Amino acid sequence: MNKLITLFLILILGLNGFSQSTFVKGYFIKNSDEKINCLIKNNDWLNNPTEFEYKITESAEQKTLTISSVKEFGFFNISKYVRHNVDIDRSSKIVNELGYNKNPFFNKEELFLKVLIAGKANLFLYEDKGLTRYFYNKDNSEVAQLVYKNYLTSEGQVAKNNEFRRQLWNTLKCESISMNNLSKLDYKQSALIKFFIKYNECTNSEFINYIKKKEKKDLFNLTLRPGVSSSSLVLKNGEYNWKEIDFGKGLTSFRFGVEAEFVLGFNNNKWAILFEPTYQQFESEETFVSNRTTEEESVANVNHKSIQINLGLRHYLFLNKNLKLFVNALGVIDNKVNSTVEVNRVGGAELFSAKLVTGISTALGIGCKYNDRYNLELRYLPNRNILNSQGSWGTEFKSVSIILGYSIF
């Protein structure tokens, strides 16, 4: 498994050198208040950035700016980050790390806050390695954190400090906003965005919603995945003079699968989780000399049927608008269905018989996708034993598959 992960990372790093860097029209504002229009590399950050890369023109040199030299930067009609010195509470939400103090522990930090709603009332987001904090202000007032904290009661129960509701009630008053609107308000992005939109609309204020709801079809893909597999199978034993039976390296079988792809909504949709059930089967027979003294022959038969459950991670590398490469790292549950291997003397007694067993293995794939509709993948499943524990008997089984794909949606 470690070798697979290492190879997966090597492929990502290597192919990234050929992928297209996404520079988008944007701007930044210097500490001197000078606004510079430029091209900024859009990494669609999962965590709030502390720096960014930019170019003045397509052919210009790529440079980096840090938070200390920039007050604000953004992408036109996409997103915007503003620098603020804020008090932030970084208390953990993990149960075994909770304390008994319900009050936040504030520290002053200089951060790029992501603007969610810009208007009379502004809503900001800060994320950092699992930490999520929302900030707000009204008009030109000081930016403050909306307080929400998990803590332990004296009885050791988990409780919640929902101070953010009181903050909003005291600061953002309007005729259409009642205590009922706030009493069940969740400390979640979608709920807070709706509330800030409601307030800005109530006060007849112009506002910008920087969070465009991504359509579900953009984040979920269902793909038909037929293909062909070429496998090699060697049956080994320690009981007889012949040590192994090689069924060959060209065991061809057809496979059919359906892939559900769940695209993760960050880093420009470069990452996805895959779930792919697949059915495949093959049969093979091999005749060999089992007794070199008498030249007696035996026959080995394998009947292999399986339903594979593939679950893993995909990383995309964009080449242009219509074409992208991808690398898959998968865990595979290989469920055998009435699968057997048998060795019999020609016209005589049975030497060995066993059922092939369900096992867990790994797989690595590399491929391309065109127009978000058609894809082609080369997938490798490394050597594994499909007999499990059968005394001195065992197998070496590996396969390479060429898989076509057509996305239904």
C-alpha positions in Angstrom: 0.0 0.0 0.0 2.8 2.4 0.8 4.4 1.7 -2.6 1.1 2.5 -4.3 0.7 5.8 -2.4 4.3 6.7 -3.3 3.7 6.0 -7.0 0.4 7.9 -6.8 2.2 11.0 -5.5 5.0 10.7 -8.0 2.5 10.6 -10.9 0.7 13.6 -9.6 3.9 15.7 -9.1 5.2 14.6 -12.5 2.1 15.2 -14.5 1.5 18.6 -12.7 4.5 19.8 -14.7 2.5 19.3 -17.9 -0.8 20.6 -16.6 -2.1 24.1 -17.4 -1.6 26.7 -14.7 -4.9 28.6 -14.2 -4.3 32.3 -14.1 -7.5 34.3 -13.9 -8.1 38.0 -14.3 -7.9 39.7 -11.0 -6.4 42.5 -9.0 -4.6 43.3 -5.7 -4.4 46.4 -3.6 -1.0 47.4 -2.1 -0.5 48.8 1.3 -0.2 52.2 -0.4 -3.8 51.7 -1.7 -2.6 51.4 -5.3 -4.8 48.9 -7.2 -3.0 46.6 -9.7 -4.9 44.7 -12.4 -3.2 41.4 -13.2 -3.6 37.7 -13.6 -3.7 35.6 -10.4 -3.2 31.9 -10.1 -6.5 30.6 -8.9 -5.9 27.7 -6.5 -9.4 27.7 -5.2 -7.9 27.4 -1.7 -9.2 24.9 0.8 -7.5 26.9 3.6 -7.3 30.7 3.5 -4.0 31.7 1.8 -1.2 33.8 3.2 0.3 34.5 -0.2 -0.6 34.2 -3.9 1.1 34.0 -7.3 0.5 36.6 -10.0 1.6 37.9 -13.4 1.0 41.3 -14.9 0.5 39.8 -18.4 0.4 36.2 -19.8 4.0 36.5 -21.0 5.3 38.3 -17.9 7.3 36.7 -15.1 5.4 34.9 -12.3 5.8 36.5 -8.9 4.6 36.0 -5.4 3.0 38.4 -2.9 2.5 37.8 0.8 -0.1 39.0 3.2 2.3 41.6 4.6 2.4 43.6 1.4 -1.3 43.3 0.2 -4.4 44.7 1.7 -6.8 42.9 -0.7 -6.9 40.7 -3.7 -9.5 39.0 -5.7 -10.8 37.5 -9.0 -13.4 39.5 -10.9 -16.9 38.0 -10.2 -15.4 34.9 -8.5 -13.9 35.6 -5.1 -12.3 38.2 -2.9 -9.9 38.2 0.1 -9.3 41.1 2.4 -6.6 41.5 5.1 -7.7 42.2 8.6 -6.1 42.2 12.1 -8.7 40.2 14.1 -9.2 38.5 17.4 -9.6 34.8 16.6 -10.4 31.9 18.8 -8.7 28.6 17.7 -10.3 26.3 20.3 -10.7 22.8 19.0 -14.0 21.1 18.3 -12.6 17.6 18.9 -14.3 16.1 21.9 -11.2 14.8 23.7 -9.6 18.2 23.3 -12.5 20.3 24.8 -12.1 22.4 27.9 -14.6 23.5 30.6 -14.4 27.2 29.8 -17.3 28.3 27.5 -15.6 31.6 26.6 -13.4 31.9 23.6 -9.6 32.4 23.9 -8.8 35.2 21.5 -5.4 36.0 19.9 -4.7 38.9 17.6 -3.7 37.7 14.1 -3.3 39.2 10.6 -5.4 37.1 8.2 -6.7 37.1 4.7 -10.5 36.7 5.2 -12.6 35.4 2.4 -15.6 37.6 1.6 -18.8 35.7 1.4 -21.3 38.6 1.4 -20.3 42.2 0.8 -22.8 45.0 1.6 -24.0 47.1 4.5 -23.4 43.9 6.5 -20.4 41.9 5.5 -19.8 38.2 6.2 -16.3 36.7 6.1 -14.9 33.2 6.3 -11.6 31.9 7.6 -10.5 28.2 7.3 -7.3 26.6 8.3 -6.7 22.8 8.6 -10.2 21.9 9.8 -10.7 25.1 11.7 -13.7 27.2 10.5 -14.5 30.7 11.8 -16.9 33.3 10.5 -16.4 37.0 10.9 -18.6 40.0 10.3 -19.0 43.8 10.4 -21.5 46.4 9.6 -20.7 49.5 7.5 -17.1 50.4 8.4 -17.0 49.0 11.9 -14.3 46.7 13.2 -14.4 43.1 12.0 -15.2 40.7 14.8 -15.5 36.9 15.0 -18.9 35.4 15.3 -18.5 33.3 18.4 -19.4 29.6 18.4 -17.6 27.2 20.7 -18.0 23.6 22.0 -17.1 23.0 25.6 -17.6 20.6 28.5 -20.1 21.1 31.3 -19.2 20.1 34.9 -20.9 16.8 34.2 -18.6 16.2 31.3 -21.3 16.7 28.6 -20.6 18.6 25.4 -22.4 22.0 25.3 -22.4 24.8 22.8 -21.7 28.5 23.2 -24.0 30.2 20.6 -22.9 33.7 21.3 -23.0 34.5 17.6 -26.8 34.6 17.7 -26.8 37.4 20.3 -24.1 39.3 18.4 -26.2 39.3 15.3 -29.4 40.2 17.2 -27.7 43.2 18.8 -25.9 44.4 15.7 -28.1 43.6 12.7 -31.6 44.7 13.6 -34.3 45.1 11.0 -38.1 44.9 10.8 -38.2 41.5 9.0 -35.7 39.9 11.4 -37.1 38.4 14.6 -35.6 36.4 17.4 -37.2 33.3 15.8 -34.9 33.9 12.8 -31.9 33.7 15.1 -32.9 31.2 17.8 -32.2 28.2 15.5 -29.6 29.8 13.2 -26.8 27.3 12.5 -23.1 28.2 12.5 -22.9 27.1 8.9 -22.0 28.9 5.7 -25.3 28.4 4.0 -27.4 29.5 7.0 -25.3 32.6 7.7 -25.3 33.6 4.0 -29.1 33.5 3.9 -29.2 35.6 7.1 -26.9 38.3 5.8 -28.7 38.4 2.5 -32.0 38.8 4.4 -30.5 41.7 6.4 -29.1 43.5 3.4 -32.4 43.1 1.5 -34.3 44.3 4.6 -32.2 47.5 4.7 -32.5 48.0 0.9 -28.7 47.8 0.7 -26.8 46.7 -2.4 -24.8 43.6 -1.8 -22.7 41.0 -3.6 -23.0 37.3 -2.9 -19.5 35.8 -3.8 -20.6 32.2 -3.2 -22.3 30.9 -6.2 -24.0 27.6 -5.5 -22.4 24.9 -7.5 -24.9 22.7 -9.3 -25.0 19.1 -8.1 -24.4 17.8 -11.6 -21.0 19.6 -11.5 -20.1 17.8 -8.3 -21.5 14.3 -9.1 -20.9 12.2 -12.2 -22.2 8.8 -13.0 -20.2 6.9 -15.7 -20.6 3.6 -17.5 -17.2 1.8 -17.5 -16.8 -1.2 -19.8 -13.4 -2.5 -20.4 -11.0 -5.4 -21.0 -8.6 -6.9 -18.6 -5.4 -8.9 -19.2 -4.4 -11.1 -16.3 -1.6 -13.5 -15.3 -2.2 -16.3 -12.9 0.3 -18.7 -11.4 -0.7 -21.6 -9.1 2.0 -22.6 -6.6 2.4 -25.6 -4.4 4.8 -27.2 -2.0 3.5 -30.8 -2.0 4.4 -32.1 -5.5 7.6 -32.1 -7.6 6.1 -29.6 -9.9 6.2 -26.3 -8.1 3.8 -24.1 -10.1 1.3 -24.0 -12.9 1.4 -21.0 -15.1 -1.9 -20.2 -16.7 -0.1 -17.6 -18.9 0.0 -13.8 -19.1 -2.8 -13.3 -21.6 -5.9 -14.3 -19.6 -8.4 -11.9 -21.2 -11.7 -11.0 -19.7 -14.3 -8.4 -20.2 -15.4 -6.2 -17.3 -18.3 -3.8 -16.8 -18.7 -1.3 -14.1 -20.6 1.8 -13.0 -18.6 4.7 -11.5 -20.0 7.2 -9.1 -17.7 10.2 -8.8 -18.1 12.7 -6.0 -16.1 15.9 -6.8 -14.7 17.7 -3.8 -15.6 21.4 -4.1 -12.2 23.0 -3.6 -8.9 23.4 -5.5 -10.8 24.0 -8.7 -12.5 20.6 -8.5 -9.2 18.7 -9.0 -10.0 16.1 -6.3 -12.8 13.5 -6.3 -13.9 10.4 -4.4 -14.7 7.3 -6.5 -17.0 4.4 -5.9 -17.1 1.8 -8.7 -18.7 -1.7 -8.5 -17.4 -3.9 -11.4 -18.2 -7.4 -12.6 -15.7 -9.5 -14.5 -15.0 -13.2 -15.2 -12.6 -15.6 -17.1 -11.9 -19.3 -17.4 -8.7 -21.0 -18.2 -7.3 -24.6 -18.6 -3.7 -25.6 -18.5 -2.3 -29.1 -19.2 1.1 -30.0 -17.7 3.3 -32.9 -16.9 2.8 -33.8 -13.3 5.1 -36.8 -13.2 8.3 -36.5 -15.2 9.2 -40.2 -14.6 5.9 -41.6 -16.1 5.1 -38.6 -18.2 1.7 -38.5 -16.6 -0.3 -35.4 -17.3 -2.6 -33.4 -15.2 -5.1 -30.6 -16.0 -5.6 -27.4 -14.0 -8.8 -25.4 -14.4 -9.6 -22.0 -13.0 -13.1 -20.5 -13.1 -12.9 -16.9 -11.9 -15.9 -14.6 -11.4 -15.8 -11.5 -9.2 -17.7 -8.4 -8.2 -15.1 -5.8 -7.4 -15.9 -2.8 -5.2 -13.4 0.0 -6.0 -13.2 2.9 -3.6 -10.6 5.6 -3.8 -9.3 9.0 -4.7 -8.9 10.7 -8.1 -6.7 13.8 -8.9 -7.3 15.8 -12.1 -4.6 17.7 -14.1 -6.1 20.2 -16.5 -4.4 20.4 -19.9 -7.0 22.7 -21.5 -10.7 23.5 -21.4 -11.8 20.2 -22.9 -9.0 17.8 -21.9 -7.7 16.7 -18.5 -5.6 13.9 -17.2 -6.3 12.0 -14.0 -4.6 9.6 -11.6 -6.5 7.1 -9.4 -5.5 5.4 -6.2 -8.0 2.7 -5.2 -8.7 0.2 -2.5 -10.3 -2.9 -4.0 -12.6 -5.4 -2.3 -12.6 -8.4 -4.7 -15.7 -10.5 -4.0 -15.4 -13.9 -5.6 -18.6 -15.5 -6.9 -18.5 -19.3 -7.2 -14.9 -19.1 -8.2 -12.8 -22.3 -8.1 -9.4 -23.7 -9.1 -9.0 -27.5 -9.6 -6.1 -29.8 -10.5 -6.9 -33.3 -11.7 -4.9 -36.2 -13.2 -5.9 -36.8 -16.8 -8.7 -39.3 -16.5 -7.9 -39.8 -12.8 -7.9 -38.6 -9.3 -8.3 -35.0 -8.0 -5.0 -33.5 -6.8 -6.3 -30.2 -5.5 -9.5 -28.2 -5.3 -10.3 -24.9 -3.6 -12.6 -22.0 -3.8 -11.1 -18.6 -4.6 -11.6 -16.2 -1.8 -12.7 -12.6 -1.4 -9.7 -10.4 -0.7 -8.6 -6.8 -0.3 -6.0 -5.2 -2.6 -5.0 -1.9 -4.2 -5.0 -0.5 -7.7 -3.5 2.4 -9.5 -4.9 4.0 -12.6 -4.0 6.8 -15.1 -6.1 8.2 -17.8 -7.7 11.1 -19.6 -11.1 12.7 -19.8 -12.5 14.6 -22.8 -15.3 17.2 -22.7 -16.4 15.9 -19.3 -18.1 13.0 -21.1 -15.6 10.5 -22.4 -12.7 8.9 -20.6 -10.0 6.3 -21.0 -8.1 4.7 -18.2 -5.2 2.2 -17.8 -5.5 0.5 -14.5 -3.0 -1.9 -12.7 -3.8 -4.3 -9.9 -0.5 -5.6 -8.4 0.3 -9.2 -7.4 -2.0 -10.8 -4.8 -2.9 -14.3 -3.5 -6.5 -15.2 -4.3 -6.3 -18.6 -2.4 -5.7 -17.0 1.0 -4.6 -19.8 3.4 -4.5 -23.2 1.7 -1.5 -24.8 3.3 1.4 -25.1 0.9 -0.8 -23.8 -2.0 -0.9 -20.2 -3.2 -1.3 -18.0 -6.2 0.2 -15.0 -7.9 -2.5 -13.0 -9.6 -2.2 -9.6 -11.2 -3.9 -7.7 -14.0 -3.9 -4.7 -16.3 -7.2 -3.2 -17.5 -8.1 -0.8 -20.3 -11.3 0.9 -19.3 -13.6 3.1 -21.4 -16.0 5.6 -19.8 -19.1 7.4 -20.8 -20.6 9.9 -18.3 -24.4 9.8 -18.2 -24.4 12.9 -16.1 
